[in-house]
Amino acid sequence: MALVVKTPADLLQHVGEDLGASRWHEVVQPEVDAFARATHDEQWIHVDAERAAAGPFGTTIVHGYMTLSLVVPLSHDLLRVERSSMVLNYGLDRVRFPAPLPVGSRLRLTGTLASASEVAGGVQVVLSLLGEREGGERPVLAADVVFRHLA
């Protein structure tokens, strides 16, 4: 159930709306390993399955920042602006990782359009997002993400 609007200006009329849920994304170990190499964060809890099995979570877990990086592709399932020249990731107002995300889990986003305001050339929005793990009791991500949709 994505919010689909024609232009960035149309976003101003949808503040407070529920954006529904994204598709599920299964996070697999090769993806985590590639992220670890790219970010130079190869801590054993993320990449060493044997050692992690004896660790506090019983398996490898996804990097918090990798979980955060999945906001971009999954947020496309929540909000689309049909006539936008580009979308800029403008920043973050708040980010928390309340629970670990075990490798092999499925993740999806839910959220609301928390705010929208006019900026030069377009509209800035804040999406209040939760990342949920299938079968998990607590969110694995809570973030207020700022995007700029340019006309």
Beta strands, then each sheet from edge to edge (+ up, - down):
strand 1: 3-5
strand 2: 18-21
strand 3: 25-26
strand 4: 79-81
strand 5: 86-96
strand 6: 106-119
strand 7: 122-133
strand 8: 141-150
sheet 1: 1+ 4+
sheet 2: 2+ 6- 3+
sheet 3: 2+ 6- 7+ 8- 5+
end
